[in-house]
Amino acid sequence: MANVVTTATTLSKVVPIYYDKVFFERLEKNRVLVFRQFGDKKPLPKREGSTIYWHSWRALTKGRLITESGAGQAQGISARRVSASLIMIGDHAKVTAYVDMVAINSVVQAAIELFADAAAWSMDFMCGRQLLWKKTAVSAMLESTSNSGSLGNANYLSAAGTASALQFQAPVWIIDWLTSRNHALSAMNGGVSATLLTPKIFRWAKLKLKVKMTRPFQSGNYKCVLHPDLLEQLRGSSAYIDLHKYSESGHKVFDTGSIAGGKGPAPENGLEGYIEGFDIYSSTEAPMCAVTNAQPSSHGAGRYYFSLFFGQGAYGVTDFDGGVQTFVKTPGPQDTSQPLNLFSTVGYRAIATHAVLNPSACLWIATGKPTEVG
């Protein structure tokens, strides 16, 4: 067998591929990704512009009586076209030559892994906000102060005045107004008025999804993603089954198979438990904000929380494959900007987007600050 000679040229090609692989594998398996794991995935378009399209198929009506003389008029198969603009995010850091030289472990490798975690965190934040907000400016949708600002830095949710379709991608219901709808978020009193996430709220949400003919997931349940602050309200309910208790119950209420004794696949990201037909997931990226009016009798005692209830086909996400890339830049011999080669740069770039495909298959419930949360 011929000897394989590794040259500087071939090595310069191998190293970026290696770092891309490290980044991609850590990103895909990151437990922070809660919202994204349930979206209908679509590959990124290549050379087709900055807009991606999904097709949400319209359900057919019930069947008809037919006779031998004819089958009647044919049904029309149609789909609603849903589009979303691709969004590019990223970040980079400087690695000084001195730190890289004296470090015991590879600083570049550590930076790549840290950026993979940050990218997963950013992506799930993006997903939650794009499923909630209906904003023209990307910076406003992702709560950034500018196009170059960090995600989530601006408290734009606090300025939301109503729960109308003009502001939100999917139906938003206020927990105190589930039967007679009041669109004013200022009417929300959750926590202070003892309007907690009780089993009755979940039964109401399940009914809403069922009458819209929303398909449950393979487990036979719908799903709910909420903020960890709200999860604590459920733990005191006798109707709530915690994940670790499920492993001993023998009931198939999740999509994860048997988890007792380490058997079967790992639980889905963020899976916490089950209540009233919903698999419950917690995520710090479930929309939550502080509001300027922190009076305990209004505006949810100073916080808004938005919990997503949904079934199959509710929303779409783009694949990571092809949209994620790492960059490791080192100074070259002709680089006059660094006469002493004092630093290198490490960074990543990710292109993705998310969109509600079927507003009838999902809804948000807005609640206030729980009294037990500081």
N, C-alpha and C positions, 0 to 999 in steps of 0.2 A: 504494500500500500504506500502511495506517495506521501511524503511528509507535507503537512500543512504549515505553511509559513505565515505567521501573523505579523503583519506590517502595521505601521502607524496609520495607514489609510484604512485598512480593514478594521482595525481596532476602533477608529473614530466612528465607524458605522455600527459596530456591535454595541458599544456603550450606550448610545441613545435608545436602542431597541431594548436593552436590558432594563434601563430605568423606566421606560414606558410600560414594560411588563410588570415591574414591581408596583408602579403607581396604579395601573389598571386593576390588578388582582386585589390590591388592598381596598381600592375604591368599591369594586363590585361586591365584596364580601363585608363591607362596613355595616355594622349593626345600627348605625345612625339612620340609614335609609329605611324609613317607615312608609311614608306616602308613596314613594316611587315604585315600591315593589308590587303594588296592586294595579298599576296603570297598564293599559293595552300598549305594548311596545311597538315602535315603528322605527325602522332604520333611518338614519339621517340621509336626506337627499344629496346626491352628488351632481354638481354642475346643473342644479335646477333652481338656483336662487336661494334667498334667505327665508322662504316660507315653506312650511311643511303642512301636508294635508292628511286628515283621517277621514274615513267614511263611516258614518254612524247609520247602520241599516234600520230602516223603519219596520216595525213589527207588522205582520199580516193580521187581518181580522180572522174571526172564527170561520170554520169551513161552511159550505153551503150544501143544501140538498140538491142533488143532481138526478137526472133521469137518463134513460137509455137513448133518448132522442138528442141529447146535447149536454155538453159540460158547462154551458153558461159562459159568461164573459170572464176573460182571463184576469187574474190579479196583476197589478203592477208592482214590480220589484223596484224599490227606490231607496236611495240613501241620502242622508243629509251630509253635505261636505263641511267639515270643520277645519279651519286653518289656524295656524299660530306662527308667529315670527320667531326665528331662532335667536337665542340670546347667548352672547359669549361672555364668560367670566374667567378670571384667572388671578394669579398673584405671583410674586417672585421675591427672592431674598438674596442678600449678598453674603458670600462666604469668604472671609479673609484668608489669605494665604497662610498667615501665622496660625490661626485657629485650626485650619485644615491640617497643617503640618504637625502640630503638637497633640491633636485629638487622638485618643486611643481607637475609637471607632470612626467609620466613614461619616463625615459631616454631611456630605452630599446625599448619601443613602438615607440618613436620618431626616434630612430636609424633604426628600421625596416622599417618605412615609408620612411626615407631618402634613405636607400639602395634600396628600391623598385623603387624610382624615378631614382636613379643612374643606376640600372639594365635596366630600360626601355631605358634610354639614350644610354647605352652601346649596347643594343640589336639592336637598330635602326642604330647605327653607324656600327655595325657588318654587318647588312643586306646590307646597301648601299655599303660598301667596298667589300663584297663577290660577289655582283652582278657586280662590276666594275673590280676588280683586278683579274689577273691570276698569282698568286704567289705561289711558292712551300712552302716557310716558312710562317707559320701562323703569326708570329710576323711581317713580312714584309707586309702581306695582311692587317693586322689590325693596321699598322703604329705604332707598339710598338718597343721600343729600345731593348727589350729582352722578353723572355717568361714570365717573372715576372713583366714586365713594364706596365704602364698604356696605355690603348688604345688611339690612336690618338696623341701620343707624338712625333712621328718621322714624318718629313715632306717628306715622300717617294714619294708622288705624284709629287713633284717638280722635281724629277729625271726622270720622264717619258719623253722619247725622241720622241716616235712615237705613233700614234693611230692605230697600227697594231694589228692583232688578236693574236700576240705572247704575248701581255701584258694584254689584256682585255678580259673579259668573253663574252661581247656582242659587236656588232658593235659600233665603236666610230667615229663620224663625227665632223670635225672642222667647226665652223660656217662660216668661210670665204671660205670653200672648200666643199660646199654641192653638187655641180654639177660635178666638176672635182676634184677628191679626192686627197688631199695631206696629207700623213701620218705624216708629221713632225709637232709636236705641236709647235715648234718655229715659224711656219708660222701663228700662231693664233694672231690676232690683235684686237679681240673684244673690244668694248668700245672706244679705241683710233681711230680705223678706222671707227667708227660709225656703226659697225656691231652689231646691237642690236637684241634682241628677238622680232621680229616683227610678225604680223599675217602671213606674207609670210613664215616665218620659220616653223610655226605650220602647215600651209597647206602642206609644203614639207614633214614634218614628218608624217602627216596623210596619204599622198599618199604612202610613203614608207611602212607603216604598212598595208594599204589596199591592195596593190599589192602582199603582202606576205600572204594574206588571214587571217590576224590577226583578231580575234574576238574582237569587242568592248565590253564594260561592259553593265550591264543591262540598264543604262541610254541611251545607244546608242553612248556613247562617249568613246574615249581612255583617258588615264590618263598621267599626267606629274608631276613629283616631281622635284622641283628646289630649289635652295638656296634663302632665303629671299632677299638677295641683288639683285637678278635678277628679283624678283617679281615686284620691283618698276618700271622696264622698261615697264611692261605690263599695269600698271595702267593708263598710259597716252594714251593708244590706245583706239579708239572708238569701236574696235571690242571686247574688254575685258569687261566681265560682272562680277562685283564684287559680292561676296556672299550676302552681305546685300541688294544689288539691286535686286538680283534674287528673294528674298522673296516677292517682289512686282510685279515681271514680269509675274508670272503664267506659265512660261515655265518649262517643266520638263527636265532640263539639268544635274541634279545630281541624285545620287542613294539614296538620303536622304529623299524623300517624301516632304511634305509641311513643311517648317520651319517657316512660318509666324505665329506670335502670339504664339509661343511655341508648335505648333501642329506637330505631326509626330516625327519620330526618330531624334536624334541629328545628326548634320553634321559629316561626317567622319573626322578623325583626320587630321589636317593640311589643310582642304579644304578652298581655298581662292576665287576661281572664275572659269570662263569658257572663253575659246577663241578657235575659229576655230576647233571645234570637240574634244577639250581636256578639261577635268576637271583638274583644276590647284591646286596643293598642294605645300605648302612650308615646308621645314624642314631644320633646322640648320645642320642636319647630311647628307644632300646632299653633295657629295664630293666637297671640295674646298680646295685649298692650296695656300700658298705664294711660289713664285719661286725666286731663287737666282738672276736671271737676271731681275732686276726691271726696266729696261729701258722702257720708255713709248711706244717705237715703236716696241717692241717685247715681247714675252711671256705674252701676255694679260695684259700688264701694271702692271706686278708683281703678278698676280693671275690667277689661272685656276679654272673654275667652270664646273662641269659635271651635266647635267640635263637628267633625265631618262624619255623617252617616251615609253609607253607600252600598250598592250592590255591584254585580259584574257589569263591565262596559261603561262605567260612569265617566272615566277620564282616560286620556292617553298620555304617554310619555315617549321620549325619544331614547333610542339605545345609546349606551356609552360608546360602543364600538365605532371607531372612526371619528368621534367628536372630542376625544381626550388625548392630549399630548403633553409630554414634559420637555423642558428645555434646560440644558446644562451648558453654560457658556464660559469658556476659559480664555484668557488673553493670549493672543497669538504674537508671533515675532514682529509683525508689522503694525501692532496695535500701539499707536503713539499716545493714546489717552491714558495708558497705564505703563509708564516707563519702567516701573519696578514690579509689575505684575502682582499688585497687592490683593486683588480679590477676584473671585469668580461669581457668577450668578446662577441661581437655581430657581426654576419656576414651572408653572403649568398653565395650560389653557384648556377650557372645556366649553363645548358648544352643545346646547340642549334647549328644550322647551317642553311645556306641559299644557294641556287644554282639557276643559270639560267637554265630553263628547255627547253625553245624554243628561241634561239637567233634571229629567224625571227620575234618574237612577241615583240621585244624591241630594243631600240637603245639609245645610249648616244650622246648628242651634247655638245662638249667642247667649252666654250666661255671664253673670257677674262674679265678683271675687268671693270665693268661699270664705266663710267666717273663720275657719280654722287655719287659713293660710296667712302668714305674716306679710 
